[in-house]
């Protein structure tokens, strides 16, 4: 099966980019305009149930995302590549690493979910599990993870795009998987070059959370806190984020 995808650039360093739980390949904001297409070749794919692949049937799991990512790399002729994953996509990227460690050059997590479980309790459980079918829940989550600082128009646009570009059953299934799946033992101790970016205002996936998970799992990992940003640096600080990302990929 052909994996629909978007490409940016033709550079020698190949990079596969995995989006968040509410996003698609079109959900990276102005950040994409500032990438260096001469040095890097980027490929972005929508997950099954999202964006251009909204009607593609699937299990809607991280393992399925990993299989589709590797299939896309094969079809593009990319034997090795770096991975960039945002939020849920950060956990999906680690699933790719667990399945094919010899193919991954570098790993970048952007406000990323860790490879261990990410339990939701009480009000958080109700808020997140109601988001598949309640737009108001999605908007409340977007507001929370950006530190309750984002302007209402942006929150409304992000919510509307998320609802229009995803199937509720896919959103619900991915949530079940990324919150409960624990494969940390498969990746812990990896000496792969890893960079973790978090926004200083992210109230969910904070620097403290990264120090207890990603930086524990990857001994060589670097952590960078992005000023004036929450969970969505690709919208909040796109130029600074693109510059910092590619500095790590070039190093």
TORROGU-480899 format. One record per residue (C-alpha): residue in three letters; residue number from 1; x, y, z. Coordinates in steps of 0.1 Angstrom, whole numbers. Layout:
N
type|seq|px|py|pz
Ala|NUM|X|Y|Z
...
# end
This chain:
251
type|seq|px|py|pz
Unk|1|0|0|0
Unk|2|13|34|-9
Unk|3|18|57|21
Unk|4|6|92|12
Unk|5|32|117|24
Unk|6|46|152|19
Unk|7|82|160|11
Unk|8|103|191|17
Unk|9|138|195|3
Unk|10|162|171|-14
Unk|11|192|172|9
Unk|12|214|142|16
Unk|13|204|140|53
Unk|14|169|123|53
Unk|15|144|130|81
Unk|16|110|115|87
Unk|17|86|138|107
Unk|18|58|124|128
Unk|19|29|146|140
Unk|20|10|149|173
Unk|21|-23|134|184
Unk|22|-43|164|172
Unk|23|-22|171|141
Unk|24|-15|161|105
Unk|25|12|168|80
Unk|26|-4|202|75
Unk|27|-3|209|112
Unk|28|33|221|115
Unk|29|26|258|110
Unk|30|51|283|96
Unk|31|80|263|109
Unk|32|81|243|77
Unk|33|89|275|57
Unk|34|122|278|75
Unk|35|137|243|69
Unk|36|168|239|49
Unk|37|158|218|19
Unk|38|194|218|4
Unk|39|209|201|35
Unk|40|179|180|44
Unk|41|152|159|28
Unk|42|121|158|49
Unk|43|92|134|46
Unk|44|60|139|66
Unk|45|32|113|67
Unk|46|-3|113|81
Unk|47|-13|85|104
Unk|48|-42|62|94
Unk|49|-74|80|103
Unk|50|-59|114|98
Unk|51|-55|140|71
Unk|52|-49|126|36
Unk|53|-52|91|51
Unk|54|-84|97|71
Unk|55|-102|69|53
Unk|56|-74|44|54
Unk|57|-85|15|77
Unk|58|-62|4|105
Unk|59|-56|-6|141
Unk|60|-47|30|150
Unk|61|-17|20|172
Unk|62|19|32|175
Unk|63|32|-1|162
Unk|64|12|5|130
Unk|65|26|40|127
Unk|66|61|25|130
Unk|67|54|-1|103
Unk|68|40|26|80
Unk|69|71|48|87
Unk|70|95|20|78
Unk|71|74|12|47
Unk|72|76|48|36
Unk|73|113|49|41
Unk|74|117|17|20
Unk|75|96|32|-8
Unk|76|117|64|-8
Unk|77|149|43|-8
Unk|78|161|57|25
Unk|79|181|31|42
Unk|80|189|54|71
Unk|81|172|85|84
Unk|82|167|107|114
Unk|83|133|110|131
Unk|84|115|140|145
Unk|85|83|133|165
Unk|86|60|158|182
Unk|87|41|148|213
Unk|88|24|114|205
Unk|89|46|114|174
Unk|90|76|114|198
Unk|91|65|81|212
Unk|92|58|68|177
Unk|93|93|77|166
Unk|94|107|57|195
Unk|95|86|28|184
Unk|96|103|30|150
Unk|97|137|30|169
Unk|98|126|-1|188
Unk|99|117|-19|156
Unk|100|147|-9|135
Unk|101|175|7|156
Unk|102|201|2|128
Unk|103|182|26|105
Unk|104|179|56|128
Unk|105|207|83|126
Unk|106|193|107|152
Unk|107|161|111|172
Unk|108|144|144|181
Unk|109|115|145|205
Unk|110|94|177|205
Unk|111|73|180|237
Unk|112|74|142|234
Unk|113|55|114|251
Unk|114|80|90|267
Unk|115|83|53|258
Unk|116|69|43|292
Unk|117|32|45|301
Unk|118|17|79|305
Unk|119|-12|74|329
Unk|120|-41|98|331
Unk|121|-61|100|362
Unk|122|-93|118|375
Unk|123|-101|150|356
Unk|124|-73|145|331
Unk|125|-86|111|322
Unk|126|-121|125|315
Unk|127|-107|155|296
Unk|128|-85|135|273
Unk|129|-108|105|268
Unk|130|-137|129|259
Unk|131|-116|146|233
Unk|132|-123|121|205
Unk|133|-159|133|202
Unk|134|-160|166|220
Unk|135|-144|196|204
Unk|136|-145|216|236
Unk|137|-122|190|252
Unk|138|-97|193|224
Unk|139|-97|231|228
Unk|140|-93|228|266
Unk|141|-63|205|261
Unk|142|-47|229|236
Unk|143|-51|257|260
Unk|144|-36|237|289
Unk|145|-5|225|270
Unk|146|3|260|257
Unk|147|2|274|293
Unk|148|-31|291|290
Unk|149|-14|318|270
Unk|150|-26|313|234
Unk|151|-50|337|218
Unk|152|-86|324|214
Unk|153|-86|326|176
Unk|154|-56|303|174
Unk|155|-72|278|198
Unk|156|-104|279|177
Unk|157|-86|273|145
Unk|158|-65|245|159
Unk|159|-96|228|173
Unk|160|-115|231|141
Unk|161|-87|217|120
Unk|162|-82|188|144
Unk|163|-119|179|142
Unk|164|-121|182|105
Unk|165|-89|162|98
Unk|166|-93|132|120
Unk|167|-117|103|126
Unk|168|-130|101|162
Unk|169|-124|64|164
Unk|170|-88|68|154
Unk|171|-83|96|179
Unk|172|-97|74|207
Unk|173|-77|43|197
Unk|174|-44|62|195
Unk|175|-50|77|229
Unk|176|-56|43|245
Unk|177|-23|31|229
Unk|178|0|61|237
Unk|179|-11|64|273
Unk|180|-8|27|282
Unk|181|19|12|260
Unk|182|52|7|277
Unk|183|82|-4|257
Unk|184|109|16|276
Unk|185|129|-15|282
Unk|186|134|-19|244
Unk|187|151|15|240
Unk|188|166|23|274
Unk|189|204|27|273
Unk|190|205|35|236
Unk|191|236|56|227
Unk|192|218|72|198
Unk|193|222|110|195
Unk|194|189|123|209
Unk|195|176|158|214
Unk|196|145|167|234
Unk|197|128|201|230
Unk|198|102|214|254
Unk|199|85|247|257
Unk|200|89|265|290
Unk|201|51|270|293
Unk|202|40|234|285
Unk|203|20|223|315
Unk|204|18|187|305
Unk|205|52|175|290
Unk|206|76|197|310
Unk|207|114|197|314
Unk|208|109|179|347
Unk|209|89|152|330
Unk|210|116|148|304
Unk|211|144|145|330
Unk|212|125|116|346
Unk|213|119|97|313
Unk|214|137|106|281
Unk|215|169|117|297
Unk|216|169|86|318
Unk|217|162|63|289
Unk|218|188|79|266
Unk|219|222|85|283
Unk|220|234|108|254
Unk|221|202|128|253
Unk|222|203|166|253
Unk|223|174|187|266
Unk|224|166|222|254
Unk|225|139|244|269
Unk|226|125|268|243
Unk|227|116|302|258
Unk|228|82|318|251
Unk|229|67|285|239
Unk|230|44|259|252
Unk|231|36|225|235
Unk|232|35|239|199
Unk|233|69|256|192
Unk|234|62|251|154
Unk|235|35|278|158
Unk|236|48|297|189
Unk|237|85|302|180
Unk|238|89|287|145
Unk|239|121|304|135
Unk|240|139|297|167
Unk|241|127|261|167
Unk|242|137|254|131
Unk|243|171|269|138
Unk|244|177|248|169
Unk|245|164|216|153
Unk|246|186|218|123
Unk|247|216|227|144
Unk|248|213|194|162
Unk|249|207|175|130
Unk|250|238|190|114
Unk|251|261|185|145
# end
